[in-house]
């Protein structure tokens, strides 16, 4: 199955024609949605995690919004422009109220930026979008953002930070979790969160933008894809995300069910620890004695990539709902390199590289990952473990709930060093600009500068760092993109991480519900509506 991934994304909606499950929805009804995972917090600044960020867009607004294909739209800012090489000016939307009745102004933006960069115990901080920027209030509805160097992606960064009422700048994460401080300007108000059970939001009748249709939405986390499908068919929920590939043919042919599909920018990848030994002995010799990570050697990282049969995963595990990947960006996105293709499956060459690196006798490896966060994530890990075992790396798999995995993945062990020798995670470019994955995952970790917060395997290359920084400081988008492509070429050829595939996103709903979807595979509840 050949898949073209373009921007704007090409998407298809498959509608069942029978009326067996026909539902007539009105704006006064409640909607029940099953998601594959739930946020780790109601604090919009606690953790820069996709599920947290997509949910935050329901209760909060950023200065700049994105549509489903990551085009930038006016949000709490109605316009923005550079007034010199190092300064952007944002004109703010008048008459906006927070859910508690407070009036939005530029002071709230400045307070938000101070808080978002410094949330205690954040597993993955938003500081990367804020570092190097100075925020200045010109008047109540005018804000200037100064950068240390020319930076063309300031509006993209401003689409990543949910704005809160300045009265709650000192609120704790728990204050947001209980709802005591959860007052945004978004289309819904926060009502209730029972972790592991349900989330409830209610329509904000005073929303400045287009009114949403539902009086309230109940969100239930159901990690297992087949269980989500069963809940939809039983009528327990009205809408589900991440349809299990094995269930997709059934739903597409089922009367009264609508299925929606989009090629997405979601990448699944492996991190391979490439510095000193992690705190936990997740790599051992054949006698179970801990050893240093073999992946400090580029030959071992390449061997892992060559041992993975991406086409088999796409065909047999994903039922055609993935496209083998060799880099962060899918075809058609800014920053995509024509010089990079997914590695071909070559187990014999993988064995040769393993032997040349001094591991002809093999070793034992434990790979970690989330369970239920991505489509078939556990099955993908198990398939990769089998492939690695065939080339001499005796591999086992340990999965855990997504909320647990991402905290351990981000924080590491007690000394803050990476805990996992090998792990599978996913990434979707939330900002829509090409420097973001390079800055987050590839650049040498430099916390004080906001670089490398997601660099969890110790990759470091000074030339790549310079290319990333040069590209980010050029107001000429073409010059910047060339720098990002060169950085991507080097990093991927050095296996800074091992790409697996880009997902094809899926959703399903009871007849009478439609979903506006595109390049982003997250679920945005305000885009679910009743069919007109």
RAWO-V133739 format. One line per field, one symbol per residue. ss: DSSP state (2 for helix, 1 for strand, 0 for the rest). A space follows every 50 residues. Layout:
BEGIN
ss=???
END
This chain:
BEGIN
ss=00000000001111100000000000000111111000000000001002 22222222200001110000011100111111110011111100001000 00100222222222220000000100222000111111100111111000 00022222000000022200002222220000000001111111000111 11100000000000011111100022222222220000111000222222 22200011111111111111110000000000110000010002220222 22222220022222222000011100000000000000000000002222 22222200000011111111100000222222222222220011111111 12222222222000000000011111110000002222222200012220 10000000000222222222220000222222222222222220000111 11111111110011100000000022211100
END
